Amino acid sequence: MLPLGPASAPQPGHPGYPPGVADGEGFLIRARITGVGSCLPPRVVTNDDLAALIDTSDEWIVQRTGIRERRWVEPEVTTSDLALAAASEALEAAGIGASDLDMIILATLSPDHEFPGTACFLQAKLGVAGCAALDVRQQCTGFIYAVSVADQFLRTGFCRRALVVGAEVHSKGLDVSTPGRDLAVLFGDGAGAVVLEAGETAADGPGILSTHLHADGSGATDLWLPAPGMAYERFMSADLLERRLQFPQMNGRAVYVNAVKRMAEAVVEAVAANGMKVEDVDLFLFHQANLRINEAVTERLGLLPERVFNTIDRFANTTAATIPLGMHEALRTGRLEKGMVVCGAAFGSGFTWGSMLLRW
């Protein structure tokens, strides 16, 4: 196990101090997840399917990424369509309707349109109006950021119920050719959603204990989509297309090294902020970018592999959707149970990274 360095718990008033506003009667006001939902397109694309289109193989992909298959949408399906299905399931699980929501937050890097935000399209498809709706564009760390935003609004009393969704349609934007294979094999489509509700709880009761957010923009071009964009003379042009800048680009080595380091640090930060150790966490929900990254983080933290819940072999990297998808799968399969302490951590484009600690 590699050394992680010292970590000290933040003091009251520090941004990392465990959330929870006292109600004057010995209880805390915390945001609690009351419903979880997910949506995976029915179309399964295996590694062998990709090998029929590009110069790759099942063995090559599995060895480097741990991915065996992923889900891709049909041409007419949008990000907000997947978000709607996941959100509807989460709302039903929470026992509330869309009209009960005070806020909708949608994390995605694959919006339906450049503007307006996809959260507004989701809101319309939910058949409601009036509540706040916003997008979070923090890519692979998007769900952690979105939960943190919702948590702040909930525990300060701005709203009582919030819907947080991570949804992605990658398949329409990938370079499915041999030159683009390093990235084309990594990504899948899907959505996950949670309903967060503010309520009273004891100090050792359920809810979001803390969230921790970070970024380092100096690594922005190590994982990015160069075009289209306002950085050019024209938002989109024939020249940009000819240079294939409409496809994502990645410095794989830089991403790997930073992901392992930062995700491990974020876990340590989260548990330390709550007076815990990594051994106190029952289940880890790491972002699913590459199984080799998660294995390295697991080793670095000295964790037993069975305490880490992975879905990347079946779903690939669904960016902002990986953690809520994993949460729903863990619930469905009995890996996530009442009373468990759960830690989620992610690293992605930006560079951005973060963590959240909660008691189920």
N, C-alpha and C positions, 0 to 999 in steps of 0.2 A: 504494500500500500504506500503510495506517495504521500509525503507530508503536505498538509493543507495550510499550515500556518495558524496563528492564533486568531480567534474570533471572539469579540466581546459583545454582550447583549446591549442593545440600545437602551437608553434611559427614557423615562416619560418625557414626551414632547419631541423626541427624535422621530423622523419619518418612518423608521423601521419598528417603532415600539408597537407591541401587539395591540390591534384595534379593540375597541369595546368601550362604549360610553356608559358610565355608571348611571343608573336610573334613580339613585338615592335610596334604594331598598336592598342593596347588596347584590343586585343582578347587573348584568351587562347587556347593552344593546349590540347585537352582532348580526351580521349577514349570514344566513344559513341557506345551503342548497336544499330546496324542497322538491325539485323535479329535474330529471335528466332525460334527454332524448338524443337520438342520432339518426342519420340517414346515410345509407351507402347505395350508390347506383347498382342496379342488378347486374350490369355487364362486368364480368370478370376478365381481366387481361393478364394472362400468365407470362412468365419470362419466355416461354417457348413461342407465344404469340408475337412478342417483340422480336425474337430471333428470326422470325419469318420476314420482318420488315427491315431490320438493321443488322449490322455485323456484331452480334453479341451471342451470348448463350446463357442458359439457366445457371450453369456452374459459375460462370464469370460474375453474374449479378449476385448470386447468393453469397459467394465468397467475399465480395467487397462490400455488400450492403445488408445481407440477411433477408432481402426481399424476395418473395416467391411469386406474388401476384398483387394486383391492385385493381381498384374499381375505376372505370371511366364512364362518363355520362354519354347519352345519346346526343346528337347535334342540337336538338331543340331545348335541352335542359340547361337552366341557368344556375348561378350561385344562389340567387334568392329562392329558387325552387327547392334546392337541397336544404337551405336554411329554414324554409317554411315547414318542411316535413319534420326536421329535427325539433324545431320550436314547438310545433303542435304536440309532439310526443312529450316534450318536457312540461308543457302547460297541463296536459292531461294528467301526468304523473304528479304534478303539484296540486291538482284539484282546483285550478283556477282557469279563467278565460282570458283571452287576449285583452279584453276591455278592463281587466283588473290591473294591467301593467302601468307603471309610472315611467318606465324607461326601457328602450331597446338599444342594446349595444351589439354591433356586429363586427367581428374581426375577420378581415379577409385581405389577401393580396390580389384576388381575382374578381374585382367588382363587375356587376352586370354592365355598367357603363362608367365612363370617366367621371361623370357627375350626372345627377346627384348621388349621394351615398346610397349604397345597397341596403342599408338599414331602412331607408325610406321606402324602397320597393318591397322589402319584407313587411313593413308595417301595413302597407296597402293590401298585400296578399293575406295578412292576418285579419283584415277587415276592420281595423281600428284607426282612429285619428286623435291627435291632440297630445299624446304623450311624447316625451323627448325621444329622438331616434338619431343615433350617430354611428359612424364607422371608426374603427381603429385599424390603422395601417402599419402594424408592427410585425407583419409577416409571421415567422415561426413562433415568435414570442407574443403574438397578438392576443391569444386567449388569456394568458397571464396578465397582460396589460389591461384587457377589457374587464376581467374579474376585479382587478385592483381599482379601476375607475368606478365600477358599480359599488364596490365595497365602501368607498369613500362617501358616495352619495347616500347609501343606505344607513350607514352608522352615524351620519350627521343629521339625518332626518329629512333630507331633500326629497327622498322617495321611500316608499315602503316595499315595492316589488319591482324587480328588474329582470329582464330577459337578456342573457348573454349568449351569443352564438358565435361559433367559429365555423366558417364554411368556405370551401374552395372548389373551383373547377380548374384544374391544371391542364387537363388533357388537350384542351383547345389551343393552348399556347406553347406547347412543347415542340421542339425541333426533332420530330420522329424520323431521324435519318442517322446514318453512321457518324457524321461529324458531330451530331448533337446527342449521341448515345449516353455520355456520362451523366447528363441531367435527365434525359428522357426516361431512363429506367427507374428514376428515384421517386416519381410523384404519382399520386393518385387523387381521386375526387371524393369528397364526402363532407359531412357536416355533423357537428355536435352542439348541443345546447343545454343550458342549465337555467333554472329559475332560482333567483336569489331573493330571499325575503328577510326583512329586518324583524327582530324579535328579542324578547328577554331570554337570557340564559345565565346559568351559573358560570363561574370562572372556569370550571372543568366541563362545561356543557358544549354542545355542538356549535359549529359555525366556523367562519373564516377567522383564523387566529392572526395572521399577518400576511402581507404581500410585500415583495421587494423587487424594485425595477431598476435596470441599469442600461446604459448604452455607451458605445464608443464609435462615433461617426468616422473615425479615421479608417475603419475597415469597411466602409460603405460599398466600395467598388470591388470587394472580394466576393460578394454575392449580391448580384443586382440584375435588373432588367433595364438596359441602357435606353431603349426607345420603345414607344414614342415618348416625347416629353418636351417641355418648354425650354430645356437647355439648348435646343437646336434652333436654327433659323426658322424652321417650320416644325410643327408638332410631329408630323410624319411626312416622309418624302421617299421617292424612289431610291435615293442614295442610301438612306438608312436601311431600307429593305434589302438592297443589294449587299450591304455590309452585314446583313443578318443580325442587326442589333435589336430586333423585335423578339429575340429569344434570350432566355436567362443565361447568365454567365457566372462561373464560380471558380474561385481559387480553392480547390479542394483541400489542399494541405493546410492553408491558413484557417479555413473553416473548422477542420477537424481539431487542430491544436487548441484553438480558442474555445470551441464548444466544450471539449472535455474539461478544460480549466475553469471556465466561467460557470458551467452548470454545477460542478462540484462546489465551487465557492458559494453559489446561490443557495444550495441545500444547507451548507454549514451556516450561512447567514440566517436562514429562516428558523432553523432549530435553536440556534443560539439566542435569537431575539425572543424566544418563548421559554428560555430556561431549560431547553431539552438537549438531547444528543441524538445523533443519527440512529442510534440503537432504539430510541423511543418511537420511531416512525414505523407504522405497521405496513404501509404500502407506498411505493414511489411510482408516480406517473410522470415519466420523463417524455419530453418531446420526441417524436419518432422520425428522426431524420435519417439515421443510419444505425443499424444494430451494433456496429463496431464502436461507434461513439458511446452508446449506452453501456456497452460492456466495459469500456474504458472508465467511464464515470463510476460504474458499479464497483470496479476494482479499486479505483482511487479512493472511494469512500469506505472501502472495506465491507461492502454489503453482501449478504447472501443473495444470489441471483433470483431466488424465488420471491424475494420481497419487491422485485421490480416487475411491473406489468407492461409487457411489450405487445404491440399489435402490428408492428411494421412488416412482419412476414406476410400478412394477409392484406393489409391496407396501404402499404408504402407510406410515403410522406404526404400527409394531407395538410401540412403547414398549420394554420390556426385551428384546425379541427382535430389534431392528433390527441390532445389531452382530454377534451370532452368525449371524444369517441372512445378513448381508453377507459375513461371513467364509467361510461355506460356499459361497455363490455365487461368491466370488472364487476359491476353490479349484477349484470345479467348472468354471469358465470359463478357468482357467489364469492368472488375474491375480495369484494368490498362490502363490509358489514358495519352495522351500527356500532358507534363507539371507537372505531379505528381512527388513528392519527394518520393523515395522508399528506404527502408532500409532492407538489408538482413543480417541475423546473423545465425551462426551455432556453434555447439559444438560437438566434437566427440573424437574418439579414439586418444590416444597420451599422455595425453589429449591435444587436440588442440581446439582453438576457434578463431572466428574472425567476422568481420562485413564489410559491404560496404554500402556506401551511394551514391545514384545517382539521377539525375533528368532525367525523361523520355523524 
